[in-house]
Amino acid sequence: MGVLARCLGAAVLVAAVVQPAFAQVQIKHARWGVADARGRVTGPSCNARQQVMQACEGKESCELPATNATLCGEPARGRVKTLELSYACGGEPLVTLNVAEFASASLNCARARRDDVAKARDGMRVQSAVWGLLGPSGRVEEPRCNATRELARACNGEQACDVPVKNVALCGDPVVGREKTLEVTYACGRDSQTFSYPESSLAALRCELLDDADRNGRAITVLSAWWGRNTGDGIAHEPACDVTRDVARVCDDKDQCQVSAYSRYLCGDPAPGKVKLLEISYACGRVEKTESFPETAQAILRCEGRDRWRDHWKDGERDRSRRDDDPR
């Protein structure tokens, strides 16, 4: 499952192609503010290029949350904002992203193997998409409508595709006045995956192209996952519930996955009225990592190359007992 917390209220489908050529991210433009109906930031805004460059410039890939804190502040208090950015991967075509507030911008200049170039050009293939009520099984049930044509039109052949999860961008409103969910199944090469996205979020569909050497030891293994109280230190404090099985079901044995940090998609609400956090520990081969995602964000887990993981994470899994000893 994957979710981005909010989405620009625009009746547009935004797609960006990431070419499979090795290069470093070069930020060309970044603006944070109110977007128009086409998804372009034209209202009150601020220049976020410096913040995006600090996070991503010179890297092969990076993830950056679209929030006031990580960008250039609050340009339009009380209004939904969008991060509009453009970047290049060496001499490849410019990539433009429109990222909804609280979503994550995913910049990627990773190289695919040479004999996969033809397959890479084919991009993703949307196999099915349904828009309707989320049932107790975690799948979209009746009443619903078929949004496969809309998703295929926006995303087929792309390496990366962002679709607003709203009636006007999909197949209409199959159940007026009720909160709906978009369930999408799409294939990248021979691999097929299914994700669910709540209404007013952003469906971020991605294809990752990895050679056989990169895949060895890079499949995700979820070690633990907790959904609990967020006190700002990156740890899911008590009261919390164990969602390891839920996250593992979505992510195990994949190179990357997306999980929505919403109570209704996890174990319910362990701390009513409190801000919550999803804390996930997972392994890529023998290398372990722990990441935390705030409530209503999209948790994106990805296995990187071995050397990069070794540099990025050396401390191992954190001690779970800190949650119980915390006096707050």
Secondary structure, 3 states (H helix, E strand, C coil): CCCCCCCCCCCCCEEECCCCCCCCEEEEEEEEEEECCCCCEEEEEEECHHHHHHHHCCCCEEEEECCCCCCCCCCCCCCCCEEEEEEEECCCCCEEEEEECCCEEEEECCCCCHHHHHHHHHCEEEEEEEEEEECCCCCEEEEEEECHHHHHHHHCCCCEEEEECCHHHCCCCCCCCCCCEEEEEEEECCEEEEEEEECCCEEEEECCCCCHHHHCCCCEEEEEEEEEEECCCCCEEEEEEECHHHHHHHHCCCCEEEEECCHHHCCCCCCCCCCEEEEEEEEECCEEEEEEEECCCEEEEECCCHHHHHHHCCCCCCCCHHHHHCCC
